[in-house]
Amino acid sequence: MIETIVTELGPWSWWIGGIILLGLEIFVPGTFFLWFGVAALLVGTLGFFVPMGFGLQISVWVAVSLVLLIIGRRFFKRAEGADAAHLNDRLAHFVGRSFTLAEPIVEGEGRLKIGDTLWRVTGPDLAAGIKVVVTGADGTALIVARAEG
C-alpha cells in the first residue's frame, strides 16, 4: 500500500512525509523527527532529478537520515558547550574567572560585583579593588583567592 502511494505520487510523497515529520517535531521533545523529515525532503528533491525505485528511495532516506542524525547530534552537543553543564548552577559558571572586589573582604567575607549583581564572597582578607579569581562555590557564596599578577 505504501509503495503504491509513493509510486503514484512520486517525489511529492516524500515531501508530504517530510512535512508531516517536521510537524511531529513540534510535539515531540528533542530534535529526533527533524533529521528524518529533512532527509525525506532531500529524497523528494532528489526524486525530481533522478528516477529511483521504491527500494532505492527507502535506502537513500535511511542513509541520509542516519548521516543527518549523527551530524546533528554532534553539532548540538558542541553548541551546548561548557555552559550547558552549569545551566542550573550559576555559581559554578564563575569558577576560574577573575573579577575585581567591589567591597573589601573582612573577617573572611566580602562582596564582588559581577555585571549588575553583588555576590557574597568568602576568602582571605583583601582590600576593595583587588583582583580575585573564583576558586569555588559554597552554598550561595563564591570562594575567591587573590589573582596572580
C-alpha positions as a Markdown table, in Angstrom:
| # | Residue | x | y | z |
|---|---|---|---|---|
| 1 | Met | 0.0 | 0.0 | 0.0 |
| 2 | Ile | 2.7 | 2.5 | 1.0 |
| 3 | Glu | 4.7 | 1.5 | -2.1 |
| 4 | Thr | 1.7 | 2.2 | -4.3 |
| 5 | Ile | 1.2 | 5.7 | -2.8 |
| 6 | Val | 4.9 | 6.5 | -3.1 |
| 7 | Thr | 4.9 | 5.3 | -6.7 |
| 8 | Glu | 1.7 | 7.2 | -7.7 |
| 9 | Leu | 2.7 | 10.5 | -6.0 |
| 10 | Gly | 6.3 | 10.2 | -6.9 |
| 11 | Pro | 8.6 | 12.7 | -5.2 |
| 12 | Trp | 5.7 | 14.6 | -3.7 |
| 13 | Ser | 5.0 | 11.7 | -1.4 |
| 14 | Trp | 8.5 | 12.3 | 0.2 |
| 15 | Trp | 7.7 | 16.0 | 0.5 |
| 16 | Ile | 4.4 | 15.3 | 2.2 |
| 17 | Gly | 6.1 | 12.7 | 4.6 |
| 18 | Gly | 8.9 | 15.2 | 5.3 |
| 19 | Ile | 6.4 | 17.9 | 6.2 |
| 20 | Ile | 4.5 | 15.6 | 8.5 |
| 21 | Leu | 7.7 | 14.5 | 10.2 |
| 22 | Leu | 8.7 | 18.1 | 10.7 |
| 23 | Gly | 5.3 | 18.8 | 12.1 |
| 24 | Leu | 5.7 | 16.0 | 14.6 |
| 25 | Glu | 8.9 | 17.6 | 15.7 |
| 26 | Ile | 6.8 | 20.4 | 17.3 |
| 27 | Phe | 5.0 | 17.9 | 19.6 |
| 28 | Val | 8.0 | 15.7 | 20.5 |
| 29 | Pro | 10.8 | 16.9 | 22.7 |
| 30 | Gly | 14.3 | 16.9 | 21.3 |
| 31 | Thr | 15.3 | 17.0 | 17.6 |
| 32 | Phe | 14.5 | 13.4 | 16.7 |
| 33 | Phe | 12.0 | 13.8 | 13.9 |
| 34 | Leu | 13.8 | 16.8 | 12.4 |
| 35 | Trp | 16.5 | 14.7 | 10.7 |
| 36 | Phe | 14.1 | 12.2 | 9.3 |
| 37 | Gly | 11.9 | 15.0 | 7.9 |
| 38 | Val | 14.8 | 16.8 | 6.3 |
| 39 | Ala | 16.0 | 13.5 | 4.9 |
| 40 | Ala | 12.6 | 12.9 | 3.4 |
| 41 | Leu | 12.6 | 16.4 | 1.8 |
| 42 | Leu | 16.0 | 15.7 | 0.3 |
| 43 | Val | 14.9 | 12.3 | -1.1 |
| 44 | Gly | 11.8 | 14.1 | -2.6 |
| 45 | Thr | 14.0 | 16.7 | -4.2 |
| 46 | Leu | 16.4 | 14.1 | -5.5 |
| 47 | Gly | 13.5 | 12.2 | -6.9 |
| 48 | Phe | 12.6 | 15.1 | -9.2 |
| 49 | Phe | 16.0 | 14.8 | -10.9 |
| 50 | Val | 16.9 | 11.1 | -10.6 |
| 51 | Pro | 14.4 | 8.3 | -11.3 |
| 52 | Met | 14.6 | 5.8 | -8.4 |
| 53 | Gly | 12.6 | 2.7 | -7.4 |
| 54 | Phe | 10.9 | 2.4 | -4.1 |
| 55 | Gly | 13.6 | 0.3 | -2.6 |
| 56 | Leu | 16.3 | 2.7 | -3.6 |
| 57 | Gln | 14.3 | 5.6 | -2.2 |
| 58 | Ile | 13.9 | 3.9 | 1.1 |
| 59 | Ser | 17.7 | 3.1 | 1.2 |
| 60 | Val | 18.6 | 6.7 | 0.4 |
| 61 | Trp | 16.2 | 8.0 | 3.0 |
| 62 | Val | 17.6 | 5.7 | 5.7 |
| 63 | Ala | 21.2 | 6.6 | 4.8 |
| 64 | Val | 20.6 | 10.3 | 4.7 |
| 65 | Ser | 18.6 | 10.2 | 7.9 |
| 66 | Leu | 21.5 | 8.5 | 9.8 |
| 67 | Val | 24.1 | 10.9 | 8.4 |
| 68 | Leu | 22.0 | 13.9 | 9.4 |
| 69 | Leu | 21.2 | 12.4 | 12.8 |
| 70 | Ile | 24.9 | 11.8 | 13.6 |
| 71 | Ile | 26.0 | 15.3 | 12.3 |
| 72 | Gly | 23.0 | 17.0 | 14.1 |
| 73 | Arg | 23.8 | 15.3 | 17.4 |
| 74 | Arg | 27.5 | 16.3 | 17.2 |
| 75 | Phe | 26.5 | 19.9 | 16.2 |
| 76 | Phe | 24.0 | 20.4 | 19.1 |
| 77 | Lys | 26.4 | 18.7 | 21.6 |
| 78 | Arg | 29.1 | 21.2 | 20.6 |
| 79 | Ala | 26.7 | 24.1 | 20.5 |
| 80 | Glu | 25.7 | 23.4 | 24.1 |
| 81 | Gly | 29.3 | 23.9 | 25.2 |
| 82 | Ala | 30.5 | 24.0 | 28.7 |
| 83 | Asp | 27.8 | 26.5 | 29.8 |
| 84 | Ala | 25.1 | 23.7 | 29.5 |
| 85 | Ala | 26.8 | 21.7 | 32.2 |
| 86 | His | 26.3 | 24.6 | 34.6 |
| 87 | Leu | 22.9 | 25.6 | 33.4 |
| 88 | Asn | 21.2 | 25.3 | 36.8 |
| 89 | Asp | 24.3 | 26.1 | 38.8 |
| 90 | Arg | 25.0 | 29.8 | 38.2 |
| 91 | Leu | 27.9 | 29.9 | 40.7 |
| 92 | Ala | 29.9 | 27.1 | 39.0 |
| 93 | His | 29.8 | 29.2 | 35.9 |
| 94 | Phe | 32.1 | 31.8 | 37.6 |
| 95 | Val | 34.8 | 29.3 | 38.7 |
| 96 | Gly | 38.2 | 30.1 | 37.2 |
| 97 | Arg | 37.2 | 33.7 | 36.2 |
| 98 | Ser | 38.8 | 36.8 | 37.5 |
| 99 | Phe | 37.0 | 39.8 | 38.9 |
| 100 | Thr | 37.6 | 43.0 | 41.0 |
| 101 | Leu | 36.4 | 43.2 | 44.6 |
| 102 | Ala | 33.6 | 45.7 | 45.0 |
| 103 | Glu | 33.9 | 45.7 | 48.8 |
| 104 | Pro | 36.8 | 44.6 | 51.0 |
| 105 | Ile | 36.9 | 41.1 | 52.4 |
| 106 | Val | 36.9 | 41.5 | 56.2 |
| 107 | Glu | 37.0 | 38.5 | 58.5 |
| 108 | Gly | 36.7 | 36.2 | 55.5 |
| 109 | Glu | 33.5 | 37.8 | 54.0 |
| 110 | Gly | 33.0 | 40.5 | 51.3 |
| 111 | Arg | 31.2 | 41.3 | 48.1 |
| 112 | Leu | 32.1 | 41.0 | 44.5 |
| 113 | Lys | 30.3 | 42.8 | 41.6 |
| 114 | Ile | 29.6 | 40.7 | 38.5 |
| 115 | Gly | 27.7 | 42.5 | 35.9 |
| 116 | Asp | 24.9 | 44.3 | 37.8 |
| 117 | Thr | 24.8 | 41.9 | 40.7 |
| 118 | Leu | 26.7 | 41.9 | 44.0 |
| 119 | Trp | 27.7 | 38.4 | 45.1 |
| 120 | Arg | 28.7 | 37.3 | 48.6 |
| 121 | Val | 32.3 | 36.0 | 48.7 |
| 122 | Thr | 34.5 | 34.3 | 51.2 |
| 123 | Gly | 38.3 | 34.2 | 51.2 |
| 124 | Pro | 41.3 | 35.8 | 52.7 |
| 125 | Asp | 41.0 | 39.4 | 53.9 |
| 126 | Leu | 41.7 | 41.7 | 50.9 |
| 127 | Ala | 41.0 | 45.4 | 50.2 |
| 128 | Ala | 38.4 | 46.6 | 47.7 |
| 129 | Gly | 39.6 | 46.9 | 44.1 |
| 130 | Ile | 41.9 | 43.9 | 44.4 |
| 131 | Lys | 41.7 | 41.4 | 41.5 |
| 132 | Val | 40.5 | 38.0 | 42.7 |
| 133 | Val | 39.9 | 34.6 | 41.0 |
| 134 | Val | 36.8 | 32.5 | 41.8 |
| 135 | Thr | 38.1 | 29.1 | 43.0 |
| 136 | Gly | 34.8 | 27.5 | 44.0 |
| 137 | Ala | 31.3 | 28.0 | 45.5 |
| 138 | Asp | 29.9 | 27.2 | 48.9 |
| 139 | Gly | 26.1 | 27.4 | 49.0 |
| 140 | Thr | 25.3 | 30.9 | 47.8 |
| 141 | Ala | 28.8 | 32.3 | 48.2 |
| 142 | Leu | 31.7 | 32.4 | 45.9 |
| 143 | Ile | 35.1 | 31.3 | 47.2 |
| 144 | Val | 37.9 | 33.6 | 46.0 |
| 145 | Ala | 41.6 | 33.9 | 46.2 |
| 146 | Arg | 43.9 | 36.8 | 45.2 |
| 147 | Ala | 44.6 | 36.7 | 41.4 |
| 148 | Glu | 48.2 | 36.3 | 40.3 |
| 149 | Gly | 49.8 | 39.3 | 38.6 |
